[in-house]
Amino acid sequence: METDTEVKDVVVEIETPAEKAGTPEPMTAVKATAAQAKGVCDIVFLIDATGSMEPAINDLKSNIKSFFNSLSAADANGSAVVKDWRARVIGYRDVAADSEWYIDNPFVRDTAKIEKQLDSLDADGGGDEPESLLDALYKIAKFGSTPKCAQEEDPLKWRYRSEAARVVVIFTDASFHGRTSLSEAPNLDWKEIANLVMQEKLRLSVYAPAMECYDDLTQIDKCEYMPIVFDPEVPNDAVYKLREFTSDRANFKKTLDQLAKTVSASAVAETL
């Protein structure tokens, strides 16, 4: 069976008559696809939308322009590292405690539209922690994708995985349930969700309390985790520490700038 790797090997190892004559050879469809995939990414901001998260959501909105400016900043050659991005905001709460536990939005290419999606995200409900992060990750992994080389995009689906990096950025101040509660995916544990995330080539960047459950998620390939250190003996300290983290404008801006660099690196990496 012919694979992308086999085709690339042929292109690299065989010198064509045109190359010998000094004439550039037309780019093959396989090489064109690989080139187009660099600097292209789909980003999901997966945000805990329970009541305690309102200050963090507001701080994220205040700094989101800086994130996208850094994302599209020019490299040493003067070219934008990320040439084509789409993003969407998704909120999650607790499946058991909230009738509206999952808040969806379409992929967009406009920072103002992302700000509007953040504006519409009401921090409410959730009950007591933990929340339903695994259920939300299941739904995101099940977005589906547009066909390879599709002429039109679907704002509710990922682009084909060899044509755009897929990044999920998580912000939360709480732990998560150890198993899913969705009717279509009941009782899945973190390992089963992790396998699904890796199967769909999702790259996670997690900003969450320093808890064992998030240590588990770091076993997912290419997962990056920024633990928010708190005192478990102090009630609601994880909530307060995340507020301190996001309300420090200079530090939070620096964090989002670094996140943008991480996303840029994902977008430039081979996605085939």
Phi and psi in degrees as GROMACS dihedral restraints (atoms count N, CA, C in turn):
[ dihedral_restraints ]
;  ai    aj    ak    al  type     phi  dphi    fc
    3     4     5     6     1   -79.4    20    10
    4     5     6     7     1   130.6    20    10
    6     7     8     9     1  -117.5    20    10
    7     8     9    10     1   168.8    20    10
    9    10    11    12     1   -60.5    20    10
   10    11    12    13     1   -39.5    20    10
   12    13    14    15     1   -64.3    20    10
   13    14    15    16     1   -40.7    20    10
   15    16    17    18     1   -64.0    20    10
   16    17    18    19     1   -40.0    20    10
   18    19    20    21     1   -66.2    20    10
   19    20    21    22     1   -41.1    20    10
   21    22    23    24     1   -62.5    20    10
   22    23    24    25     1   -40.9    20    10
   24    25    26    27     1   -59.6    20    10
   25    26    27    28     1   -40.8    20    10
   27    28    29    30     1   -63.1    20    10
   28    29    30    31     1   -44.2    20    10
   30    31    32    33     1   -62.7    20    10
   31    32    33    34     1   -38.6    20    10
   33    34    35    36     1   -75.3    20    10
   34    35    36    37     1   -41.0    20    10
   36    37    38    39     1   -89.0    20    10
   37    38    39    40     1   -21.7    20    10
   39    40    41    42     1  -105.7    20    10
   40    41    42    43     1   122.3    20    10
   42    43    44    45     1   -88.3    20    10
   43    44    45    46     1   118.9    20    10
   45    46    47    48     1   -83.0    20    10
   46    47    48    49     1   162.1    20    10
   48    49    50    51     1   -56.1    20    10
   49    50    51    52     1   -36.8    20    10
   51    52    53    54     1   -64.5    20    10
   52    53    54    55     1   -38.2    20    10
   54    55    56    57     1   -68.0    20    10
   55    56    57    58     1   -40.2    20    10
   57    58    59    60     1   -61.7    20    10
   58    59    60    61     1   -34.0    20    10
   60    61    62    63     1   -83.2    20    10
   61    62    63    64     1    -4.0    20    10
   63    64    65    66     1    85.8    20    10
   64    65    66    67     1    11.7    20    10
   66    67    68    69     1   -97.9    20    10
   67    68    69    70     1   125.9    20    10
   69    70    71    72     1   -59.7    20    10
   70    71    72    73     1   136.6    20    10
   72    73    74    75     1   -84.1    20    10
   73    74    75    76     1   139.0    20    10
   75    76    77    78     1   -56.3    20    10
   76    77    78    79     1   143.1    20    10
   78    79    80    81     1   -69.8    20    10
   79    80    81    82     1   132.3    20    10
   81    82    83    84     1   -72.7    20    10
   82    83    84    85     1   163.0    20    10
   84    85    86    87     1   -60.9    20    10
   85    86    87    88     1   -38.3    20    10
   87    88    89    90     1   -65.6    20    10
   88    89    90    91     1   -46.6    20    10
   90    91    92    93     1   -67.3    20    10
   91    92    93    94     1   -34.4    20    10
   93    94    95    96     1   -63.6    20    10
   94    95    96    97     1   -43.1    20    10
   96    97    98    99     1   -61.2    20    10
   97    98    99   100     1   -44.1    20    10
   99   100   101   102     1   -62.4    20    10
  100   101   102   103     1   -41.2    20    10
  102   103   104   105     1   -66.3    20    10
  103   104   105   106     1   -40.6    20    10
  105   106   107   108     1   -67.1    20    10
  106   107   108   109     1   -29.3    20    10
  108   109   110   111     1   -70.5    20    10
  109   110   111   112     1   -23.1    20    10
  111   112   113   114     1   -75.6    20    10
  112   113   114   115     1   131.8    20    10
  114   115   116   117     1    80.3    20    10
  115   116   117   118     1    18.9    20    10
  117   118   119   120     1  -125.7    20    10
  118   119   120   121     1   130.6    20    10
  120   121   122   123     1  -151.9    20    10
  121   122   123   124     1   151.3    20    10
  123   124   125   126     1  -111.3    20    10
  124   125   126   127     1   128.9    20    10
  126   127   128   129     1  -122.6    20    10
  127   128   129   130     1   131.7    20    10
  129   130   131   132     1  -113.4    20    10
  130   131   132   133     1   124.5    20    10
  132   133   134   135     1   -92.0    20    10
  133   134   135   136     1   105.9    20    10
  135   136   137   138     1   -98.5    20    10
  136   137   138   139     1   108.2    20    10
  138   139   140   141     1  -119.7    20    10
  139   140   141   142     1   128.8    20    10
  141   142   143   144     1   -59.5    20    10
  142   143   144   145     1   116.4    20    10
  144   145   146   147     1  -106.7    20    10
  145   146   147   148     1    27.8    20    10
  147   148   149   150     1   -80.4    20    10
  148   149   150   151     1   167.6    20    10
  150   151   152   153     1   -53.5    20    10
  151   152   153   154     1   -37.6    20    10
  153   154   155   156     1   -72.0    20    10
  154   155   156   157     1   -11.6    20    10
  156   157   158   159     1   -89.6    20    10
  157   158   159   160     1    -1.4    20    10
  159   160   161   162     1   -55.1    20    10
  160   161   162   163     1   -47.4    20    10
  162   163   164   165     1   -60.9    20    10
  163   164   165   166     1   -40.5    20    10
  165   166   167   168     1   -66.0    20    10
  166   167   168   169     1   -38.4    20    10
  168   169   170   171     1   -64.0    20    10
  169   170   171   172     1   -42.3    20    10
  171   172   173   174     1   -63.7    20    10
  172   173   174   175     1   -40.7    20    10
  174   175   176   177     1   -66.6    20    10
  175   176   177   178     1   -37.5    20    10
  177   178   179   180     1   -63.9    20    10
  178   179   180   181     1   -42.7    20    10
  180   181   182   183     1   -61.4    20    10
  181   182   183   184     1   -39.9    20    10
  183   184   185   186     1   -65.3    20    10
  184   185   186   187     1   -23.9    20    10
  186   187   188   189     1  -112.8    20    10
  187   188   189   190     1     3.4    20    10
  189   190   191   192     1   -68.2    20    10
  190   191   192   193     1   -31.0    20    10
  192   193   194   195     1   -63.1    20    10
  193   194   195   196     1   -39.7    20    10
  195   196   197   198     1   -61.3    20    10
  196   197   198   199     1   -39.3    20    10
  198   199   200   201     1   -59.7    20    10
  199   200   201   202     1   -50.1    20    10
  201   202   203   204     1   -72.1    20    10
  202   203   204   205     1   -30.7    20    10
  204   205   206   207     1   -63.6    20    10
  205   206   207   208     1   -42.9    20    10
  207   208   209   210     1   -67.4    20    10
  208   209   210   211     1   -37.1    20    10
  210   211   212   213     1   -60.6    20    10
  211   212   213   214     1   -39.1    20    10
  213   214   215   216     1   -99.5    20    10
  214   215   216   217     1    10.8    20    10
  216   217   218   219     1   -64.9    20    10
  217   218   219   220     1   151.3    20    10
  219   220   221   222     1   -72.5    20    10
  220   221   222   223     1   148.0    20    10
  222   223   224   225     1   -87.4    20    10
  223   224   225   226     1  -169.3    20    10
  225   226   227   228     1   -62.5    20    10
  226   227   228   229     1   -22.6    20    10
  228   229   230   231     1   -91.5    20    10
  229   230   231   232     1     1.3    20    10
  231   232   233   234     1    84.6    20    10
  232   233   234   235     1     8.3    20    10
  234   235   236   237     1  -103.8    20    10
  235   236   237   238     1   147.1    20    10
  237   238   239   240     1   -65.7    20    10
  238   239   240   241     1   130.2    20    10
  240   241   242   243     1   -66.0    20    10
  241   242   243   244     1   -48.8    20    10
  243   244   245   246     1  -101.2    20    10
  244   245   246   247     1   111.2    20    10
  246   247   248   249     1   -90.5    20    10
  247   248   249   250     1   -22.6    20    10
  249   250   251   252     1  -149.6    20    10
  250   251   252   253     1   111.1    20    10
  252   253   254   255     1  -125.9    20    10
  253   254   255   256     1   150.5    20    10
  255   256   257   258     1  -127.9    20    10
  256   257   258   259     1   150.1    20    10
  258   259   260   261     1  -145.6    20    10
  259   260   261   262     1   158.2    20    10
  261   262   263   264     1  -151.4    20    10
  262   263   264   265     1   153.0    20    10
  264   265   266   267     1  -106.7    20    10
  265   266   267   268     1   129.4    20    10
  267   268   269   270     1  -126.4    20    10
  268   269   270   271     1   131.2    20    10
  270   271   272   273     1  -106.0    20    10
  271   272   273   274     1   150.3    20    10
  273   274   275   276     1  -139.2    20    10
  274   275   276   277     1   152.0    20    10
  276   277   278   279     1  -130.9    20    10
  277   278   279   280     1  -128.9    20    10
  279   280   281   282     1  -120.1    20    10
  280   281   282   283     1   118.4    20    10
  282   283   284   285     1   -54.1    20    10
  283   284   285   286     1   -41.4    20    10
  285   286   287   288     1   -75.5    20    10
  286   287   288   289     1   -29.5    20    10
  288   289   290   291     1  -101.9    20    10
  289   290   291   292     1   -17.4    20    10
  291   292   293   294     1  -126.3    20    10
  292   293   294   295     1   130.6    20    10
  294   295   296   297     1   -68.0    20    10
  295   296   297   298     1   -36.8    20    10
  297   298   299   300     1  -108.0    20    10
  298   299   300   301     1    82.0    20    10
  300   301   302   303     1   -91.7    20    10
  301   302   303   304     1   -15.7    20    10
  303   304   305   306     1  -131.0    20    10
  304   305   306   307     1   120.5    20    10
  306   307   308   309     1  -113.0    20    10
  307   308   309   310     1   117.6    20    10
  309   310   311   312     1  -107.2    20    10
  310   311   312   313     1   156.2    20    10
  312   313   314   315     1  -147.4    20    10
  313   314   315   316     1   159.2    20    10
  315   316   317   318     1   -83.4    20    10
  316   317   318   319     1   161.5    20    10
  318   319   320   321     1   -66.5    20    10
  319   320   321   322     1   137.0    20    10
  321   322   323   324     1  -136.1    20    10
  322   323   324   325     1   167.1    20    10
  324   325   326   327     1  -118.1    20    10
  325   326   327   328     1    17.5    20    10
  327   328   329   330     1  -124.2    20    10
  328   329   330   331     1   127.0    20    10
  330   331   332   333     1   -60.9    20    10
  331   332   333   334     1   -38.4    20    10
  333   334   335   336     1   -62.2    20    10
  334   335   336   337     1   -35.4    20    10
  336   337   338   339     1   -71.1    20    10
  337   338   339   340     1   -33.3    20    10
  339   340   341   342     1   -65.8    20    10
  340   341   342   343     1   -41.9    20    10
  342   343   344   345     1   -60.0    20    10
  343   344   345   346     1   -38.9    20    10
  345   346   347   348     1   -65.4    20    10
  346   347   348   349     1   -39.3    20    10
  348   349   350   351     1   -63.6    20    10
  349   350   351   352     1   -39.8    20    10
  351   352   353   354     1   -65.4    20    10
  352   353   354   355     1   -39.2    20    10
  354   355   356   357     1   -59.0    20    10
  355   356   357   358     1   -38.4    20    10
  357   358   359   360     1   -79.9    20    10
  358   359   360   361     1    -5.1    20    10
  360   361   362   363     1   -86.0    20    10
  361   362   363   364     1   102.0    20    10
  363   364   365   366     1   -82.9    20    10
  364   365   366   367     1   124.2    20    10
  366   367   368   369     1   -80.8    20    10
  367   368   369   370     1   106.9    20    10
  369   370   371   372     1  -158.5    20    10
  370   371   372   373     1   156.4    20    10
  372   373   374   375     1    70.2    20    10
  373   374   375   376     1  -153.3    20    10
  375   376   377   378     1    99.1    20    10
  376   377   378   379     1   -27.5    20    10
  378   379   380   381     1    61.4    20    10
  379   380   381   382     1  -151.3    20    10
  381   382   383   384     1   -78.5    20    10
  382   383   384   385     1   150.8    20    10
  384   385   386   387     1   -67.4    20    10
  385   386   387   388     1   160.5    20    10
  387   388   389   390     1   -82.8    20    10
  388   389   390   391     1   173.4    20    10
  390   391   392   393     1  -113.1    20    10
  391   392   393   394     1  -178.5    20    10
  393   394   395   396     1  -102.2    20    10
  394   395   396   397     1    55.7    20    10
  396   397   398   399     1   -64.2    20    10
  397   398   399   400     1   -42.3    20    10
  399   400   401   402     1   -62.3    20    10
  400   401   402   403     1   -38.6    20    10
  402   403   404   405     1   -63.3    20    10
  403   404   405   406     1   -41.5    20    10
  405   406   407   408     1   -65.7    20    10
  406   407   408   409     1   -41.3    20    10
  408   409   410   411     1   -64.1    20    10
  409   410   411   412     1   -36.0    20    10
  411   412   413   414     1   -59.9    20    10
  412   413   414   415     1   -48.3    20    10
  414   415   416   417     1   -63.8    20    10
  415   416   417   418     1   -38.3    20    10
  417   418   419   420     1   -67.2    20    10
  418   419   420   421     1   -41.2    20    10
  420   421   422   423     1   -65.2    20    10
  421   422   423   424     1   -24.1    20    10
  423   424   425   426     1   -97.9    20    10
  424   425   426   427     1    18.1    20    10
  426   427   428   429     1   -53.7    20    10
  427   428   429   430     1   -34.9    20    10
  429   430   431   432     1    83.3    20    10
  430   431   432   433     1   172.8    20    10
  432   433   434   435     1  -142.3    20    10
  433   434   435   436     1   156.8    20    10
  435   436   437   438     1   -71.9    20    10
  436   437   438   439     1   155.2    20    10
  438   439   440   441     1   -63.0    20    10
  439   440   441   442     1   158.3    20    10
  441   442   443   444     1   -61.1    20    10
  442   443   444   445     1   134.9    20    10
  444   445   446   447     1    60.0    20    10
  445   446   447   448     1    29.7    20    10
  447   448   449   450     1   -64.0    20    10
  448   449   450   451     1   143.7    20    10
  450   451   452   453     1   -79.4    20    10
  451   452   453   454     1   -24.2    20    10
  453   454   455   456     1  -126.0    20    10
  454   455   456   457     1   147.8    20    10
  456   457   458   459     1   -97.6    20    10
  457   458   459   460     1   155.1    20    10
  459   460   461   462     1  -109.7    20    10
  460   461   462   463     1   119.6    20    10
  462   463   464   465     1   -67.8    20    10
  463   464   465   466     1    -7.8    20    10
  465   466   467   468     1  -106.3    20    10
  466   467   468   469     1    -0.2    20    10
  468   469   470   471     1  -121.4    20    10
  469   470   471   472     1   156.5    20    10
  471   472   473   474     1   -66.2    20    10
  472   473   474   475     1   153.2    20    10
  474   475   476   477     1   -73.7    20    10
  475   476   477   478     1   159.8    20    10
  477   478   479   480     1   -52.2    20    10
  478   479   480   481     1   137.3    20    10
  480   481   482   483     1   -66.1    20    10
  481   482   483   484     1   -19.5    20    10
  483   484   485   486     1   -87.2    20    10
  484   485   486   487     1    -1.8    20    10
  486   487   488   489     1  -111.1    20    10
  487   488   489   490     1    -6.8    20    10
  489   490   491   492     1  -162.4    20    10
  490   491   492   493     1   136.4    20    10
  492   493   494   495     1   -68.1    20    10
  493   494   495   496     1   149.3    20    10
  495   496   497   498     1  -117.9    20    10
  496   497   498   499     1   116.2    20    10
  498   499   500   501     1  -122.9    20    10
  499   500   501   502     1   134.8    20    10
  501   502   503   504     1  -121.8    20    10
  502   503   504   505     1   119.2    20    10
  504   505   506   507     1  -106.0    20    10
  505   506   507   508     1   119.9    20    10
  507   508   509   510     1  -107.4    20    10
  508   509   510   511     1   130.5    20    10
  510   511   512   513     1  -123.5    20    10
  511   512   513   514     1   125.1    20    10
  513   514   515   516     1  -157.4    20    10
  514   515   516   517     1   157.3    20    10
  516   517   518   519     1  -116.2    20    10
  517   518   519   520     1    15.7    20    10
  519   520   521   522     1  -137.2    20    10
  520   521   522   523     1   166.4    20    10
  522   523   524   525     1   -78.6    20    10
  523   524   525   526     1  -179.5    20    10
  525   526   527   528     1  -131.4    20    10
  526   527   528   529     1   155.3    20    10
  528   529   530   531     1   -60.0    20    10
  529   530   531   532     1   143.1    20    10
  531   532   533   534     1   -73.6    20    10
  532   533   534   535     1   -15.0    20    10
  534   535   536   537     1  -141.9    20    10
  535   536   537   538     1   153.7    20    10
  537   538   539   540     1   -74.9    20    10
  538   539   540   541     1   159.1    20    10
  540   541   542   543     1  -123.2    20    10
  541   542   543   544     1     0.4    20    10
  543   544   545   546     1   -63.6    20    10
  544   545   546   547     1   143.4    20    10
  546   547   548   549     1   -64.9    20    10
  547   548   549   550     1   -33.6    20    10
  549   550   551   552     1   -82.7    20    10
  550   551   552   553     1   -11.9    20    10
  552   553   554   555     1  -149.0    20    10
  553   554   555   556     1    67.1    20    10
  555   556   557   558     1   -78.9    20    10
  556   557   558   559     1   142.1    20    10
  558   559   560   561     1    65.0    20    10
  559   560   561   562     1    28.7    20    10
  561   562   563   564     1   -83.5    20    10
  562   563   564   565     1   136.5    20    10
  564   565   566   567     1   -93.2    20    10
  565   566   567   568     1  -179.6    20    10
  567   568   569   570     1   -65.1    20    10
  568   569   570   571     1   -31.1    20    10
  570   571   572   573     1   -67.1    20    10
  571   572   573   574     1   -39.3    20    10
  573   574   575   576     1   -68.2    20    10
  574   575   576   577     1   -38.5    20    10
  576   577   578   579     1   -66.9    20    10
  577   578   579   580     1   -39.9    20    10
  579   580   581   582     1   -60.0    20    10
  580   581   582   583     1   -43.3    20    10
  582   583   584   585     1   -61.7    20    10
  583   584   585   586     1   -39.9    20    10
  585   586   587   588     1   -66.6    20    10
  586   587   588   589     1   -42.4    20    10
  588   589   590   591     1   -60.2    20    10
  589   590   591   592     1   -44.6    20    10
  591   592   593   594     1   -70.1    20    10
  592   593   594   595     1   -36.0    20    10
  594   595   596   597     1   -60.5    20    10
  595   596   597   598     1   -38.0    20    10
  597   598   599   600     1   -89.1    20    10
  598   599   600   601     1     4.7    20    10
  600   601   602   603     1    56.5    20    10
  601   602   603   604     1    45.8    20    10
  603   604   605   606     1   -89.9    20    10
  604   605   606   607     1   135.1    20    10
  606   607   608   609     1  -105.4    20    10
  607   608   609   610     1   122.1    20    10
  609   610   611   612     1   -98.0    20    10
  610   611   612   613     1   137.2    20    10
  612   613   614   615     1  -122.2    20    10
  613   614   615   616     1   116.2    20    10
  615   616   617   618     1  -114.5    20    10
  616   617   618   619     1   124.6    20    10
  618   619   620   621     1  -115.0    20    10
  619   620   621   622     1   102.9    20    10
  621   622   623   624     1  -154.5    20    10
  622   623   624   625     1   165.1    20    10
  624   625   626   627     1   -59.6    20    10
  625   626   627   628     1   153.3    20    10
  627   628   629   630     1   -74.1    20    10
  628   629   630   631     1    85.2    20    10
  630   631   632   633     1  -127.5    20    10
  631   632   633   634     1   153.4    20    10
  633   634   635   636     1   -60.3    20    10
  634   635   636   637     1   -35.4    20    10
  636   637   638   639     1   -60.7    20    10
  637   638   639   640     1   -33.8    20    10
  639   640   641   642     1   -79.0    20    10
  640   641   642   643     1   -27.5    20    10
  642   643   644   645     1   -59.2    20    10
  643   644   645   646     1   -37.5    20    10
  645   646   647   648     1   -60.0    20    10
  646   647   648   649     1   -43.3    20    10
  648   649   650   651     1   -64.9    20    10
  649   650   651   652     1   -24.1    20    10
  651   652   653   654     1   -66.6    20    10
  652   653   654   655     1   -12.1    20    10
  654   655   656   657     1   -75.5    20    10
  655   656   657   658     1   -11.2    20    10
  657   658   659   660     1   -69.9    20    10
  658   659   660   661     1   134.4    20    10
  660   661   662   663     1   -55.2    20    10
  661   662   663   664     1   130.3    20    10
  663   664   665   666     1    67.9    20    10
  664   665   666   667     1    13.7    20    10
  666   667   668   669     1   -73.4    20    10
  667   668   669   670     1   134.5    20    10
  669   670   671   672     1  -117.2    20    10
  670   671   672   673     1   133.6    20    10
  672   673   674   675     1  -127.6    20    10
  673   674   675   676     1   124.3    20    10
  675   676   677   678     1  -107.4    20    10
  676   677   678   679     1    93.2    20    10
  678   679   680   681     1   -72.8    20    10
  679   680   681   682     1   132.9    20    10
  681   682   683   684     1   -93.7    20    10
  682   683   684   685     1   108.5    20    10
  684   685   686   687     1   -73.0    20    10
  685   686   687   688     1   134.3    20    10
  687   688   689   690     1  -146.3    20    10
  688   689   690   691     1   169.4    20    10
  690   691   692   693     1   -98.8    20    10
  691   692   693   694     1   109.8    20    10
  693   694   695   696     1   -65.2    20    10
  694   695   696   697     1   -14.5    20    10
  696   697   698   699     1   -82.5    20    10
  697   698   699   700     1   -14.2    20    10
  699   700   701   702     1   -99.7    20    10
  700   701   702   703     1   120.4    20    10
  702   703   704   705     1   -55.4    20    10
  703   704   705   706     1   133.1    20    10
  705   706   707   708     1    61.8    20    10
  706   707   708   709     1    19.7    20    10
  708   709   710   711     1   -66.7    20    10
  709   710   711   712     1   -32.2    20    10
  711   712   713   714     1   -61.3    20    10
  712   713   714   715     1   -38.5    20    10
  714   715   716   717     1   -63.4    20    10
  715   716   717   718     1   -48.3    20    10
  717   718   719   720     1   -65.1    20    10
  718   719   720   721     1   -38.4    20    10
  720   721   722   723     1   -68.4    20    10
  721   722   723   724     1   -36.4    20    10
  723   724   725   726     1   -66.6    20    10
  724   725   726   727     1   -38.7    20    10
  726   727   728   729     1   -61.2    20    10
  727   728   729   730     1   -43.1    20    10
  729   730   731   732     1   -61.5    20    10
  730   731   732   733     1   -41.5    20    10
  732   733   734   735     1   -63.1    20    10
  733   734   735   736     1   -48.4    20    10
  735   736   737   738     1   -79.4    20    10
  736   737   738   739     1   -25.5    20    10
  738   739   740   741     1   -80.0    20    10
  739   740   741   742     1   -15.6    20    10
  741   742   743   744     1   -77.0    20    10
  742   743   744   745     1    93.0    20    10
  744   745   746   747     1   -54.6    20    10
  745   746   747   748     1   -48.8    20    10
  747   748   749   750     1   -63.8    20    10
  748   749   750   751     1   -44.1    20    10
  750   751   752   753     1   -68.7    20    10
  751   752   753   754     1   -41.8    20    10
  753   754   755   756     1   -68.3    20    10
  754   755   756   757     1   -38.2    20    10
  756   757   758   759     1   -61.5    20    10
  757   758   759   760     1   -42.9    20    10
  759   760   761   762     1   -62.1    20    10
  760   761   762   763     1   -39.5    20    10
  762   763   764   765     1   -63.2    20    10
  763   764   765   766     1   -44.0    20    10
  765   766   767   768     1   -68.6    20    10
  766   767   768   769     1   -33.8    20    10
  768   769   770   771     1   -63.2    20    10
  769   770   771   772     1   -41.3    20    10
  771   772   773   774     1   -66.8    20    10
  772   773   774   775     1   -39.0    20    10
  774   775   776   777     1   -59.8    20    10
  775   776   777   778     1   -41.9    20    10
  777   778   779   780     1   -60.1    20    10
  778   779   780   781     1   -39.3    20    10
  780   781   782   783     1   -65.0    20    10
  781   782   783   784     1   -38.5    20    10
  783   784   785   786     1   -64.4    20    10
  784   785   786   787     1   -44.0    20    10
  786   787   788   789     1   -63.8    20    10
  787   788   789   790     1   -40.2    20    10
  789   790   791   792     1   -60.5    20    10
  790   791   792   793     1   -43.3    20    10
  792   793   794   795     1   -62.5    20    10
  793   794   795   796     1   -37.6    20    10
  795   796   797   798     1   -64.6    20    10
  796   797   798   799     1   -39.7    20    10
  798   799   800   801     1   -71.0    20    10
  799   800   801   802     1   -28.1    20    10
  801   802   803   804     1   -85.6    20    10
  802   803   804   805     1   -23.9    20    10
  804   805   806   807     1   -64.9    20    10
  805   806   807   808     1   155.1    20    10
  807   808   809   810     1   -62.1    20    10
  808   809   810   811     1   131.6    20    10
  810   811   812   813     1  -110.5    20    10
  811   812   813   814     1     2.1    20    10
